[in-house]
Amino acid sequence: MNKIYFIAILLALIFSFNSLANEITAVKAAESMKNGLIIIDVRSKEEWKETGIIPNSILIQMLSSGRTIRKEYISELLTTLGEDKDVNVAIICHSGGRSSATVSMLQDKGFNNIFNISEGMVGNGSTTGWVNRNLPLIACNKECK
């Protein structure tokens, strides 16, 4: 029984270190957009309306109105990203949870340069977030109708 707990703890540590290696700050992501970094925002339309959206970001809602992962979600991501497994992409959500899960999903599909903007749009309690750092935002118009 102790062996099972040891293995579970070891796997959790490995996963957490792997996730940390794929994080990017909001400031670094904003700077990296100038060099071709793609940002995908996985929040809901209501969240996009509330805060605005990052200019030139790609908007793909992760959750349905019932708060479950939309069945089309992964296929929409894969279609958007195309065949290049080395494309540079950062995922953002409200505070880092959905974006972290999306990074893991895309890594499982073989993508190598996928980053989590872990502080999200509004911060995660220990960090500030895109909005409060006054990074570029525009109103969500046609995308939110």
N, C-alpha and C positions, 0 to 999 in steps of 0.2 A: 504494500500500500504506500509506503514512504517513497518507493521508486516512482510510482505514478505521480505523486505530488512534486517530486524533484523534476521530473520530465516536464510537467505542466508549467512549473515556475521557470525552467530553463527556456521553454518555447515562448513564454510571455516576455521574457527579457530579450530574447533574440528579436521578436517582433517589434518591441518598443524601440530597440536600437536601430532597426531597419527603418522604422517610420521617421525617427529623428534625422536620419541621413537624407531624407527626402523632403525636408521642410525648407521653406523660403519665407522671409519676412515680407510684409506688404510693401515696405520701402524698396527692397531689392527686386521684388516682382515688378513694381511700377517702373523702375530703372531698366529692367531687363526687357520690357516690352519694346523699347527702342531698338533692341537687338533681335527682335523676332519672337520673343516669348509669347505664346498664346495663353490667354487666361480664359478659363471656362468657369462661369458662375452657375452653380447648381441649386440656387435658392428658388423660392416660389415667386410667381408674378407679384403677389402681395408684398413680398420682401423687396423685390426690385422697385416697386412703386414707392415704398417707404423711404428707401435710402438713395435711390438712383442706381445707376449701373456704371461699370468701368467702361470708358470709351474703347471701342473695338474689341470688347470681350465677346465671347460666344455664350449665349444663354441657353442652358439645357436644364430644365427642372428635373430634379431627382425624384421627388416624392409626388404622389397623387394627392388629391384632396383628402383622402382617407389616411394620409401619412404613411403609406407603404411605398416601396420603390416601384416606380412605373415600369410596366413590362417592357416598354420600348427604350428605357433609359440606356442600357448598355449598347444596344444596337445604334442608337443615335450618337453616342460618344464615339463608337468605332467608325461609323460613317464619317463623322466630322474629322476625326484624326487621320483617317486614311491608312495606308499600308506602311508608312514610315515609322518604325518602332523607336526611332531615335528623335522624333519630334520633341521640341522643348515646350512643355505645357505645365501651367500652374492651375490648380483647382482652388476655388474659393467658395465659401458658403457663409452663413451667418457668423459662426464662431469656431469653426474648425472640425466639427464632427462629421458632417456629410462629406466634406472635402477629403478628409482622411480616409474614409471608407472608399471613396471614389478612386483615390490614389492606389489603394490596395487592389481594387478590382482591375484597374488598368495595368498594374504591374503583373497581375496574374495572367493577363492577356499578352504579356511580352513587351510592354512598353518600358523603356529604360530611363527616360528623362522626364518623369512625371513628378511634380512637386506639390506639396500641400501648403497653401498659405494658411498656416495654423491659427493665426490670430483672427482670421475671417474679416468680415466687413465691419463688425462692431466690437471686436475684442472677445477674449475668452475668459475674462476674469483676471488674468495675469498679464495680458498684453493689451495694447490700445486698439488695434483694428484699423482697416483702411479708411473708414469714414472719419474717425477722430484724429487721424494723422493728416487730414485735409489733402489726401491724394486725389487725383482726377476722378470726377464723377460727372455724369450727365443724366438728365431726366429720362425715365423709361417711358417712351411714348408709344409708338406702334407695337413694340414688343410686348407691352403689358395690356393690350386690348383683348 
